[in-house]
């Protein structure tokens, strides 16, 4: 018998897959995803994290023991036990409870403050706030319903926020003052 040769289709070799597709040859977890290439962003002048132009916030679940210093604006809605010094604007939120001295440029109080406040420009006590301590400010606004226990001093100019007491200016006239009611000098 004569056989006739019939060409057959060539089948490519079968690639062996691991028994468990999520484990590589070394029995380590394998990923089917391609590794990501990192994205490089060229930023020649990076800004510090705190310099985002907005108001910094200490939320109601934050508790701090120690002094706080800040530059621009800060909203405190948590608990602080310590002094706060700044040339910026401070807002004491409704949930806030502060125990310590506050020296700042401007302040608005919605919550509770137990301590003295010295403000260079404006102090505003909102209707539900509680302030137990002395207050010194150039401008003072107290809404109806605010609780204020202490003494206040409204200054004529700005009060230094860094704690340096302002010295009164003494003005001496250049010529002698003539006595009233016809008295002689």
BELVEN-V731589 format. One line per field, one symbol per residue. psi: psi as a letter, one per 40 degrees, with the letter a starting at -180 (. if undefined). Layout:
BEGIN
psi->???
END
This chain:
BEGIN
psi->hhihhhiihhhiihhhiidheehadefihiheiihihihhhhgdgiiidegeeahihhieehhhhiihhidchhhheahhgiihhieahhhhideihhhihhhidiihhdahhgiihhhdchhhhideihhgiihhidhhhhiheihhhaiihhidaihheeehhhhihhhhidiihhiifeii.
END
